[in-house]
């Protein structure tokens, strides 16, 4: 078996005359030649792509097992000093773990936090659906920063405030990404406060997930 690491922007096309299949994740493709002797697995892994190739006599189940193990080897893990349950990245599904690098926050000690606990990101200006959109999650709740109103206001439970004052009950979660820290008011989950330096923004909660065609 061979494993090849590729830059994230490299185009990978299915081999000619191969049958296409899936291997447990929407971002993993498996190709098999008509005779079944050669199997190729391709996976998107945020900062790199992996091509796993195996052939010649190994049972199909064994090849899939080896391919899965190769992909699993790219999983993000917390440093040994980060022992809190919120930093137990092994609890994340592999796809969530790999894509989480785009949204992962750290705590006061610099330990990575599982994305089902908290996350934050700003989409790039050339994003095909929501350019420049800010998103953050606290548990299952989604908060957005959409000053251009591209996503509408129907599902927002509060207005966006780009020059907000922290309420008296606001507390610092310690969750930080790109110099911005999430503050919350335990008595009011309609907004979170994203603080950078001496400036705070209030991002409203959205009650429906965003979809991108």
SULVENGI-V253123 format. One record per residue. SS is DSSP state (alpha for helix, beta for strand, coil for the rest). PSI is psi as a letter, one per 40 degrees, with the letter a starting at -180 (NA if undefined). Layout:
ss=SS psi=PSI
ss=SS psi=PSI
This chain:
ss=coil psi=i
ss=beta psi=i
ss=beta psi=h
ss=beta psi=h
ss=beta psi=h
ss=beta psi=i
ss=beta psi=i
ss=coil psi=d
ss=coil psi=e
ss=coil psi=h
ss=coil psi=h
ss=coil psi=h
ss=coil psi=i
ss=coil psi=h
ss=coil psi=i
ss=coil psi=h
ss=coil psi=e
ss=beta psi=i
ss=beta psi=h
ss=beta psi=i
ss=beta psi=a
ss=beta psi=i
ss=coil psi=g
ss=coil psi=e
ss=coil psi=i
ss=coil psi=e
ss=coil psi=e
ss=beta psi=h
ss=beta psi=i
ss=beta psi=h
ss=beta psi=h
ss=beta psi=h
ss=beta psi=i
ss=coil psi=d
ss=coil psi=e
ss=coil psi=e
ss=coil psi=d
ss=beta psi=h
ss=beta psi=h
ss=beta psi=h
ss=beta psi=h
ss=beta psi=h
ss=beta psi=i
ss=beta psi=h
ss=coil psi=f
ss=coil psi=c
ss=coil psi=e
ss=beta psi=i
ss=beta psi=i
ss=beta psi=h
ss=beta psi=h
ss=beta psi=h
ss=beta psi=h
ss=beta psi=i
ss=beta psi=i
ss=coil psi=g
ss=coil psi=d
ss=coil psi=h
ss=coil psi=i
ss=alpha psi=d
ss=alpha psi=d
ss=alpha psi=d
ss=alpha psi=d
ss=alpha psi=d
ss=alpha psi=d
ss=alpha psi=d
ss=alpha psi=d
ss=alpha psi=d
ss=alpha psi=d
ss=alpha psi=d
ss=alpha psi=d
ss=alpha psi=d
ss=coil psi=e
ss=coil psi=e
ss=coil psi=i
ss=coil psi=h
ss=coil psi=i
ss=coil psi=i
ss=coil psi=i
ss=coil psi=d
ss=coil psi=e
ss=coil psi=g
ss=coil psi=e
ss=coil psi=i
ss=alpha psi=d
ss=alpha psi=e
ss=alpha psi=e
ss=coil psi=g
ss=alpha psi=e
ss=alpha psi=e
ss=alpha psi=e
ss=coil psi=i
ss=coil psi=i
ss=alpha psi=d
ss=alpha psi=d
ss=alpha psi=d
ss=alpha psi=d
ss=alpha psi=d
ss=alpha psi=e
ss=alpha psi=e
ss=alpha psi=d
ss=alpha psi=e
ss=coil psi=e
ss=coil psi=h
ss=coil psi=i
ss=beta psi=i
ss=coil psi=a
ss=coil psi=d
ss=coil psi=e
ss=coil psi=e
ss=coil psi=h
ss=beta psi=i
ss=coil psi=h
ss=coil psi=i
ss=coil psi=e
ss=coil psi=e
ss=coil psi=d
ss=beta psi=i
ss=beta psi=i
ss=beta psi=i
ss=beta psi=i
ss=beta psi=h
ss=coil psi=i
ss=coil psi=i
ss=coil psi=d
ss=coil psi=e
ss=coil psi=h
ss=coil psi=e
ss=coil psi=d
ss=coil psi=g
ss=coil psi=h
ss=coil psi=e
ss=coil psi=h
ss=beta psi=h
ss=beta psi=i
ss=beta psi=i
ss=beta psi=i
ss=beta psi=h
ss=coil psi=b
ss=coil psi=e
ss=beta psi=h
ss=beta psi=h
ss=beta psi=i
ss=beta psi=i
ss=beta psi=h
ss=coil psi=g
ss=coil psi=d
ss=coil psi=e
ss=coil psi=f
ss=coil psi=d
ss=coil psi=e
ss=coil psi=i
ss=coil psi=e
ss=coil psi=d
ss=coil psi=e
ss=beta psi=h
ss=coil psi=e
ss=coil psi=i
ss=coil psi=i
ss=coil psi=h
ss=beta psi=h
ss=coil psi=e
ss=coil psi=g
ss=coil psi=i
ss=coil psi=h
ss=coil psi=h
ss=coil psi=i
ss=coil psi=d
ss=coil psi=e
ss=beta psi=h
ss=beta psi=i
ss=beta psi=h
ss=beta psi=d
ss=beta psi=e
ss=beta psi=h
ss=beta psi=i
ss=beta psi=h
ss=coil psi=f
ss=coil psi=e
ss=beta psi=h
ss=beta psi=i
ss=beta psi=h
ss=beta psi=i
ss=beta psi=i
ss=beta psi=h
ss=coil psi=d
ss=coil psi=e
ss=beta psi=h
ss=beta psi=e
ss=beta psi=e
ss=beta psi=i
ss=beta psi=i
ss=beta psi=h
ss=beta psi=h
ss=beta psi=h
ss=beta psi=h
ss=coil psi=b
ss=coil psi=e
ss=beta psi=h
ss=beta psi=i
ss=beta psi=i
ss=beta psi=h
ss=beta psi=h
ss=beta psi=i
ss=beta psi=h
ss=beta psi=h
ss=coil psi=e
ss=coil psi=i
ss=coil psi=i
ss=coil psi=h
ss=coil psi=i
ss=coil psi=h
ss=coil psi=NA
